Each structure stands twice: as structure tokens, then as C-alpha cells.
Amino acid sequence: MDESTAHLASAIGVRARQERQVRGWTLEQLAELASVSRRTLVNIEQGSANPSIGTLLRLSDTLGVELAALVEQPDAAVALKVTPAGEGAALWRGRRGGSGVLLSTTKAPNVVELWEWTMEVGERHESEAHAIGTRELAQVHAGEVTFTTGSERATLGPGDAITFVGDAPHSYANSGRTPATFTLTVFEPGVGSNTGGAPLTTNDRT
């Protein structure tokens, strides 16, 4: 784990533990509600794990907070919040050097996230269905990216944009011969609506 990843893992661990303790939940309770193993949760809170986007989404939705609440320090309410260049949270790392960086987000319960993705040739990100009603929008800036949701797929080039459902299994893949970059916006309604209910189904594989 490199220094930046270790720093992020530590920050996630601190926030996850704080949010859990504020609610008076044990590790076992949060693990069951979020469908995350107790051992994984222990490793996350200790800062020794590099959790996937899917695991973080499970935790954020169960805790009733936006994803950014787990990767940033809490701040006072402000009208403007700036994320300086290079300071977004890299929550996905491709095997060949690509990254998925969370740049900005709104507060729960109806969350909008802004991401910057870079994918090297041959890299692919797969995700199972997110919460019902989730929608994603993307615009490719360089290279060639294939977006798949359910049984449908589309390949986009520079300047092309797409809208698709995020509550069905979906993926993004660099299907070209050069590195690809794209901006992604995710709308996830009702974050936290499962706080007292059954485990979530969100999952992620990298």
C-alpha cells in the first residue's frame, strides 16, 4: 500500500468508526446491516484495508451518509467547497495504473457524485446493481470507453456522452488502443433509507 493509499485507508477507518459509534452500533451490527464481514470491517476501521467502491457504498448507505463522508474530514456548512487539483479521493485503482477519483459530492439523502476516471488499455471496472433509482452520466474526454448496463452496451469516443441506469449490473472498460479518460456523475437517491432494514445488494469487483 503506497503512502497516499495508506493515508486514505486511515482516514476511512477513522470516519467509519466514528459514524458507527455515533449510532451506538457494534461491529457485528454494522457488519450485518451492510453485508460486510466483521473481519473486513475490523480491517477497515484499523486502516489496514483498501476497501472497494462497492464496500464503501454499502457502508455509506447503511450509515446514512454520502460516500465522501467516509473519505473526508467533516467540515462546516459552506456555500462553496473546492477540491483542489490532485486532491480527490482515489477509490479505484486499475491493475495497469488507472484510477477512479471522487472529486465532489452533495449531501445525503439524494446524493450526486462527480468522478474522474482514467483507464489504461485493457482495464475494466465492473459493478453489480446499486440502490434502486441510481442513474449515471458520463462524457469521454480521450480514448475509447465501452459502457455496459444489463444486456446493453455502447462504445464512446472523445466528446461523446451517455446516460444509463446504475441499478442494474454495469461496467466501464477501455476498449481502445490508448489510455482513456472520462468524467462520471452518479445520482443515488435515498441514501440511508436502508439504515434500519435488510442488508444492501450493492457490490463491486475490480
C-alpha positions as CSV (number, residue, x, y, z in Angstrom):
1,M,0.0,0.0,0.0
2,D,1.6,3.3,-1.1
3,E,1.7,6.4,1.1
4,S,-1.4,8.1,-0.4
5,T,-3.4,4.9,-0.3
6,A,-2.4,4.3,3.3
7,H,-3.4,7.8,4.2
8,L,-6.8,7.4,2.6
9,A,-7.3,4.0,4.2
10,S,-6.5,5.5,7.6
11,A,-9.0,8.4,7.1
12,I,-11.7,6.0,6.0
13,G,-11.1,3.8,9.1
14,V,-11.4,6.8,11.5
15,R,-14.6,8.1,9.9
16,A,-16.2,4.6,9.7
17,R,-15.6,4.0,13.3
18,Q,-16.8,7.5,14.3
19,E,-20.1,7.1,12.3
20,R,-20.7,3.6,13.8
21,Q,-20.0,4.8,17.3
22,V,-22.3,7.8,17.0
23,R,-25.1,5.4,16.2
24,G,-24.2,3.2,19.1
25,W,-23.7,0.2,16.8
26,T,-21.4,-2.7,17.5
27,L,-19.1,-4.1,14.8
28,E,-21.4,-7.1,14.4
29,Q,-24.5,-4.9,13.9
30,L,-22.9,-2.7,11.2
31,A,-21.4,-5.8,9.5
32,E,-24.8,-7.5,9.4
33,L,-26.7,-4.4,8.1
34,A,-24.1,-3.6,5.5
35,S,-23.5,-7.2,4.4
36,V,-19.8,-6.8,5.1
37,S,-17.9,-9.4,7.1
38,R,-16.8,-8.5,10.6
39,R,-13.2,-9.1,9.7
40,T,-13.3,-6.8,6.7
41,L,-15.0,-4.1,8.9
42,V,-12.3,-4.5,11.6
43,N,-9.5,-4.1,9.0
44,I,-11.3,-1.0,7.5
45,E,-11.5,0.6,10.9
46,Q,-7.9,-0.2,11.7
47,G,-6.9,1.4,8.4
48,S,-5.2,-1.8,7.2
49,A,-7.7,-2.4,4.3
50,N,-8.1,-0.9,0.9
51,P,-11.9,-1.4,0.5
52,S,-13.5,-1.5,-2.9
53,I,-16.0,1.2,-4.0
54,G,-18.8,-1.4,-3.5
55,T,-17.9,-2.0,0.1
56,L,-17.7,1.8,0.8
57,L,-21.1,2.2,-0.9
58,R,-22.6,-0.4,1.4
59,L,-21.2,1.3,4.5
60,S,-22.1,4.8,3.4
61,D,-25.7,3.8,2.6
62,T,-26.1,1.8,5.8
63,L,-24.7,4.6,7.9
64,G,-27.0,7.1,6.1
65,V,-24.1,9.4,4.8
66,E,-22.7,10.2,1.4
67,L,-19.7,8.4,0.2
68,A,-17.5,11.5,0.7
69,A,-18.3,11.4,4.4
70,L,-16.1,8.3,4.7
71,V,-13.1,9.7,2.9
72,E,-13.0,13.3,4.0
73,Q,-12.8,15.1,7.3
74,P,-16.1,16.7,8.5
75,D,-16.3,20.4,7.7
76,A,-18.7,23.3,8.5
77,A,-21.6,24.0,6.2
78,V,-20.4,26.3,3.4
79,A,-21.9,27.7,0.2
80,L,-18.7,26.8,-1.8
81,K,-16.5,23.8,-1.3
82,V,-13.4,23.5,-3.5
83,T,-11.5,20.3,-4.2
84,P,-8.0,21.4,-5.4
85,A,-6.5,19.6,-8.4
86,G,-4.9,16.4,-7.4
87,E,-6.7,16.2,-4.0
88,G,-9.7,14.0,-4.9
89,A,-10.1,10.6,-3.3
90,A,-8.8,7.8,-5.5
91,L,-11.2,5.0,-4.6
92,W,-10.4,2.7,-7.5
93,R,-7.0,1.6,-8.8
94,G,-6.7,-0.4,-12.0
95,R,-4.1,-3.2,-12.4
96,R,-2.2,-1.2,-15.0
97,G,-2.3,2.2,-13.3
98,G,-5.8,3.6,-14.0
99,S,-7.8,5.3,-11.3
100,G,-11.3,6.4,-10.3
101,V,-11.2,9.6,-8.3
102,L,-14.2,11.0,-6.4
103,L,-13.9,14.8,-6.9
104,S,-17.0,16.2,-5.3
105,T,-20.4,15.2,-3.8
106,T,-23.6,16.5,-2.4
107,K,-25.0,15.6,1.0
108,A,-27.4,12.7,1.7
109,P,-30.2,11.7,1.2
110,N,-30.2,12.4,-2.5
111,V,-26.5,12.2,-3.4
112,V,-24.8,13.4,-6.6
113,E,-21.2,12.4,-7.1
114,L,-18.6,13.7,-9.6
115,W,-15.8,11.3,-10.6
116,E,-12.8,11.5,-12.8
117,W,-11.7,8.2,-14.4
118,T,-8.5,7.2,-16.1
119,M,-8.3,3.7,-17.6
120,E,-5.2,2.2,-19.2
121,V,-5.6,-0.2,-22.2
122,G,-7.4,-3.3,-21.2
123,E,-8.6,-2.1,-17.8
124,R,-12.2,-2.7,-16.8
125,H,-14.4,-1.8,-13.8
126,E,-17.4,-3.9,-13.0
127,S,-20.2,-3.2,-10.5
128,E,-23.4,-5.0,-9.5
129,A,-26.6,-3.1,-9.2
130,H,-26.6,0.0,-6.9
131,A,-29.6,1.3,-5.0
132,I,-32.9,1.5,-6.8
133,G,-33.2,4.7,-8.8
134,T,-29.4,5.2,-9.3
135,R,-28.5,6.9,-12.6
136,E,-25.1,7.6,-14.1
137,L,-23.9,10.1,-16.7
138,A,-20.5,10.1,-18.4
139,Q,-18.6,12.0,-21.0
140,V,-15.4,10.6,-22.6
141,H,-12.5,13.0,-23.0
142,A,-9.9,10.8,-24.5
143,G,-9.6,7.3,-25.8
144,E,-12.4,4.8,-26.2
145,V,-14.7,3.5,-23.4
146,T,-17.4,0.8,-23.6
147,F,-20.2,1.2,-21.1
148,T,-22.4,-1.8,-20.4
149,T,-25.6,-2.0,-18.3
150,G,-27.7,-5.1,-18.2
151,S,-27.7,-6.6,-21.7
152,E,-27.0,-3.2,-23.5
153,R,-23.6,-1.7,-24.3
154,A,-22.3,1.4,-26.1
155,T,-18.7,2.4,-27.1
156,L,-17.9,6.1,-26.9
157,G,-15.1,8.3,-28.2
158,P,-13.9,11.8,-27.3
159,G,-16.7,14.2,-26.7
160,D,-19.4,11.5,-26.6
161,A,-21.7,11.4,-23.6
162,I,-24.1,8.7,-22.2
163,T,-26.8,8.3,-19.6
164,F,-27.5,4.9,-18.1
165,V,-29.2,3.1,-15.1
166,G,-26.9,2.3,-12.2
167,D,-29.5,0.0,-10.5
168,A,-28.6,-2.9,-12.9
169,P,-25.2,-4.6,-13.3
170,H,-22.9,-2.3,-15.2
171,S,-19.3,-1.8,-16.3
172,Y,-16.8,0.6,-17.9
173,A,-13.9,-0.6,-20.0
174,N,-11.1,0.8,-22.0
175,S,-11.8,-0.9,-25.3
176,G,-9.3,1.2,-27.4
177,R,-5.6,1.2,-28.0
178,T,-4.7,4.3,-26.0
179,P,-5.4,5.4,-22.4
180,A,-8.9,6.7,-21.8
181,T,-10.3,9.4,-19.6
182,F,-13.9,10.2,-18.8
183,T,-16.0,12.2,-16.3
184,L,-18.7,10.4,-14.5
185,T,-21.7,11.7,-12.5
186,V,-23.7,9.4,-10.2
187,F,-27.1,10.2,-8.8
188,E,-28.1,7.9,-5.9
189,P,-31.5,8.8,-4.3
190,G,-32.4,8.0,-0.7
191,V,-29.0,7.3,0.8
192,G,-29.5,5.9,4.3
193,S,-33.0,4.6,3.6
194,N,-31.8,1.1,4.5
195,T,-30.3,2.2,7.8
196,G,-32.6,0.0,9.9
197,G,-33.6,-2.6,7.3
198,A,-32.3,-5.5,5.4
199,P,-28.7,-5.8,4.1
200,L,-28.0,-4.0,0.8
201,T,-27.1,-5.6,-2.5
202,T,-24.5,-3.1,-3.8
203,N,-21.3,-4.8,-4.7
204,D,-18.1,-4.0,-6.6
205,R,-15.4,-6.0,-8.2
206,T,-12.1,-4.6,-9.6
